[in-house]
Amino acid sequence: MNLYEILHEECIQVKLKPSDKISMLREIVKLSKRNSILNDKSGDEIFQGLMDREKLGSTGFGNNIAIPHCALDGISDFVVGIITVPDGIDFESLDGKKTKLFVFIVVPKDRRNEHIRLLSKISSVLRDPEKVNEILSGKNPSVVRESFLRHTIIDEEVKESKEYSLFNVVIQLEEKFNDILEVFTETDDCSVSVIEANNASRYLYSLPLFSSFWSDREKGFCRVIVAGVKKSLSNDVLRRINMIIEELEEKSGVMILVQDIFYLNGSLNI
């Protein structure tokens, strides 16, 4: 998905001063309606969609950022916009801090996979405080747009490739699972699945020789991520996973296997 094509200056507003969460959502509705894709949608319908998502849990994810989003029937493409609030407001953020940067998304309900990938890509950029501060410092919509896009197009210019690599990542460390899974969900045109697994000790337990090493109370965590990744993107995916692994004091608990795929047909929903 090319963010250059779906993020427009008319859907960006800087230095807004909303009074609370509801007024912020109303501002998002007004800004999103500047995009002609939403011409046939009423402001009330968009507002209700955003509110329904907030009822599931605040999209204020912490570190001064929020990604309000909703999916609607009957729209042809994605609508993305940005609002900066230098003083911050209470958006019921998960960390209890004020929220200053809002990236909102309104998506077609039938494009769930792309919705998830876009959320993953945006959230990965906004985890970096330096990037957030740079975007917040933009003095007009043009500057904010260019600043935001500069950090989100890492893979946009990679040429299309029909060759794929097969990733198998075995993870025994629960605290690293989400970070590694997000590497794949942020990667364009990547089919990914998660297999619940068990450590080998569970099966060795049935052998008398090894029964003293394991019990039912010590099942442990083990999951396998299986993903088909474009070969042109494989090195970047591998680099990002290795960065996560290098944070470990002991280099055990995660294993990566990468193979060339001879034949691939079909795709998976996220």
NORURCOR-V388977 format. One record per backbone hydrogen bond with DSSP energy under -0.5 kcal/mol. CO is the residue of the C=O (numbers start at 1). NH is the residue of the N-H. Records with the same first field share a line. If there is no record, write none. Layout:
# NORURCOR-V388977
CO=NH + NH
This chain:
# NORURCOR-V388977
1=3
2=5 + 6
3=7
6=8 + 80
8=11
9=12
11=82
13=84
20=24
21=25
22=26
23=27
24=28
25=29
26=30
27=31
28=32
29=33
31=34
32=35
35=38
36=39
38=41
42=46
43=47
44=48
45=49
46=50
47=51
48=52
49=53
50=54
51=55
52=56
53=56 + 57
54=57
59=61 + 67
60=94
62=65
64=100 + 101
65=61 + 62
66=103
68=105
70=107
72=75 + 109
79=106
80=8
81=104
82=13
83=102
84=16
85=88
89=91 + 99
93=96
99=89
100=85 + 102
101=66
102=83 + 104
104=81
105=70
106=79
107=72
108=111
111=115
112=116
113=117
114=118
115=119
116=120
117=121
118=122
119=123
120=124
121=125
122=126
123=127
125=128
127=129
128=132
129=133
130=134
131=135
132=136
133=137
135=138
140=144
141=145
142=146
143=147
144=148
145=149
146=150
147=151
148=151
149=152 + 153
153=157
155=158
163=231
164=261
165=167 + 229
166=259
167=227
168=170 + 257
169=171 + 225
170=255
171=223
172=174
173=176 + 177
174=177 + 178
176=180
177=181
178=182
179=183
180=183 + 184
181=184 + 185
182=186
184=187
187=190
189=191
190=192
191=228
193=226
194=196
195=224
199=202
200=203 + 204
201=205
203=206
204=207 + 210
207=210 + 211
208=211
210=213
211=214
215=218
216=219
219=199
222=197
223=171
224=195 + 226
225=169
226=193
227=167 + 229
228=191
229=165
230=233 + 234
231=234 + 235
233=237
234=238
235=239
236=240
237=241
238=242
239=243
240=244
241=245
242=246
244=247
245=248
249=251
250=252
253=172 + 173
255=170
257=168
259=166
260=262
